[in-house]
Amino acid sequence: MLSDGTIKGLFASIDAMDAIKFASFLTEDGTFVYGTMMSVTGRSAVEEAVAGFFGTLSSLSHRDVRSWDGGDGETVFVGGEVTYVLPNEKMVEIPFMNKFIVRDGKISLYQVYTDPTTMIQAMQG
């Protein structure tokens, strides 16, 4: 299980677009999956991929972040809304749901379930 403070720190690192801090929440062999857009394994590979993703944005922020214990001692669900601000100044708000598998207090699997279609469309136009 992850504490509320850990979840708050995780999302603060994302909103600060701090890929190094974000990756520190994962196990050394952790996997990060963002919908169908990205799947990477290994803390350094996740850091690099997430830094690249952050580089495509002007900013991002999460709100209404809520977490639920999956009931098996290792699964945590986190959902809410995220706002992406793109370099073209367009803002895109979308809901998200994450699934974490936790091992020894770190995330070994971080899966983001969202539909990034509106973000991709806003980037293209």
HELIX and SHEET records of a PDB file:
HELIX    1   1 ASP A    4  ASP A   15  1                                  12    
HELIX    2   2 ALA A   19  SER A   24  1                                   6    
HELIX    3   3 ARG A   43  PHE A   54  1                                  12    
HELIX    4   4 THR A  117  GLN A  124  1                                   8    
SHEET    1   A 6 MET A  38  THR A  41  0                                        
SHEET    2   A 6 LEU A  26  TYR A  34 -1                                        
SHEET    3   A 6 LYS A 106  TYR A 113  1                                        
SHEET    4   A 6 MET A  91  ARG A 103 -1                                        
SHEET    5   A 6 THR A  75  VAL A  85 -1                                        
SHEET    6   A 6 SER A  59  ASP A  69 -1                                        
END                                                                             
